[in-house]
Amino acid sequence: MQFISFQFIFFIFASLILYWAVPSRGRKYILLAANGVFYSFFGIWNLLILTGMILISYGFSLLLRRQPSRAILISSVSISLLPLLILKYAQFVAGLFVTTTGFSLIEPVGISFFTFKILSFLIDTYREPAAEAVTLTEYAVSISFFPTITSGPIDKPRTVLTQIRTVSGLSYHTACTGLLMMLWGSMMKAVVADRLGIIVNAVYGEPSSYEGFPLLVTAILYTLQIYFDFAGYTYIARGTGLLFGFRVSQNFASPYYSRNIREFWQRWHITLSSWLKDYIYIPLGGNRRGTARKRIHLLITFLISGIWHGAGVNFILWGLYHGILQVIGDATRTVRSSCKRKLHLEHTLPEHILQVIITFLFVTVGWVLFRNSDPAQYTYILRTMFLPRNLSLGWVWEWISKPECIVLAITIPLVAITDLFRYHNRDVLSWFMKRNPLLKLLVVEALLFLVLIFGIYGPGYDSASFIYFQF
């Protein structure tokens, strides 16, 4: 079931009626049923795996509350990781040693996301065994919460648990905010991301047919596509959560305005970065054991980040690439500051703009690795994309029309301007919700028009799958 589909609209409408119609004590059961129905659309096998992981991990959490030993923790974490390791990585590992593996495993949608939720609950229970007890129903709701199960954000289960017990009602303001977020996310996904995807898929489907400027433009377009796709999903998830009385964590904070790679990871996929920091980087020792160890911890953390994203050499390289950039940035910080002072660039607008452009280009190079699994392809693209050849945009018209380019020329700057205000800590959504009702109505109608008329849809008017569904 895709977020942008008539099927999902009907599902949300029916679930909300039931959810808010029952007394407050019964809502968690309605929500649990809705979670199960939603996830079953991806296959009963997926639902069985999810159910089994929830039951087993909850049983281990009860053991950890009674006896918070490292042996039980290690056992619970290991067993909870097994489905992810087997279903996502076994075939890849086997392929490294055998040309034909002879088997194919079905990877449940969102397994990387809900596995990390389960691990955080187990580790937090070990750290704080005296924390308030959680019922199986509450735990199951927090892990399987349908707006976030397929692609996050990776909220800690206790964050959701707290809200399960405090949901009281749905205000007009909250409902409007949630619907507007869903509409904005749908525009980012269906109008922009999927339209950019037409060009990206065409060029990356046969990159050897291109050289120079077209490959650079395509790399930039994919950099935009993955942001509009993933951030669009997150807006829909957060908006849906609000309709059920839940505040889902923000996952993006204008990442492409970042001035360095470190800041980029503070603004991109924020809940994953926080998870890796809390459960990998800090337990390894963080920055408490000297500079050399700190940099090793960074490399390990980003290597795990790459592996988490997918079973492929390209994901491993992508993770290491970002880890190495972080290490280089840390090692050259003093030298760079000294150079900027001598050039009188420090704390100036030109310096800020230059940093943003350089960071964006480094991130773009990383996305080339991320997007292309074939070593021959990403080697060719990286080797030729900066060559000054084929300096025109005529090839774009082969894949999308000029009117479609006009749609992109309107919507991309619209989001970019909004993100710029958010980068400077302006709460655009709250500001908009206080405007004149007529203005709000016009903007909502314009967004709805964009989504319905200019969205890219497949059979049954469903949008394409979100990119992060595969992770």
Disulfide bonds with the S-S distance in Angstrom:
none
